[in-house]
């Protein structure tokens, strides 16, 4: 039986998210300088699912589930399964409808790593996260 | 015939402590003065729908002005030698001077976010000279919005500020309207949003002041969107609990910028409060 945490950033979901992001007209327009890698981590009591997504000039070029320690990334988002489930809900409840909202009001939602890089890419990152949110886990 | 809107824009000069401010304002309508205060880092364009709403302007003289450093109101002379940091004291003085300079008699003052905060202070200080206040997204104490990235040399401030505030809109508000507000936010000068948030999130604490507001003298309506995470509904509930006789409306399906992100929905909540303000 698969771990519940693995259901959020599953291999299948990552592939679908990649396709969605790479065909998003807005991200393709604004993401000229969107070259960075960040992690997405989902935890529950018994397991952790972590994947790194690497963008190069607006395109999601690599998806790296369960990365080895030599796979680098600048920053990442980490939260519990419960929090991610609310974020990915079709009609998210208040405070879970936007990652900036969660950073301010949901203590278990963490931006880790080099937050400066994250905020340098705020516009494209925000769009990418919103596009990925539209992909059903 | 040109397709003209009824809004008229003008400039007003006010002097506060020997500093001259050239203030841009727009107005429409006749009747009870309704002075409108924009949100942090934005400008009076946020009120364009209200200024064009004939049901409002047939009984209210609606006036919206740009704070100095915002929109078409220039910074004061010598701005390049001082860091812009809005304070409660400075904000209060500015609104009071604009109010008096325009000769507004017993206005209703309405503001959102940082404007929704200062209306509480205005009511506490000048309640006998006011018809009432309408605060949307009003909190008496709102820590947690300030961070140094809001004005940082390694970050495109325009894009960060606009994206940082975009999610304050409700997800179901019309995209065109949410994007319109994004655009306004992208146009603030370097450090202006951060300077405003300094007031809103660091300097402002009205928790004692609001207890002095007498709603038999100055009416108080408080409206907050359910998706607002800067001023949450609970934060406004705390304000309402401290002001006996205030009216509280939690706006379902609304975020932090009701006058611009979803005006058709906002007016459903606002019109009854304007009715309430207009009754004697």
Interface residues (C-beta under 8 A of the other chain):
Chain A: X91 X92 X94 X95 X97 X98 X99 X100 X101 X104 X105 X115 X116 X119 X120 X122 X123 X126
Chain B: X144 X145 X149 X152 X154 X155 X156 X159 X160 X162 X163 X164 X166 X167 X168 X170 X171 X226 X227 X228 X229 X230 X232
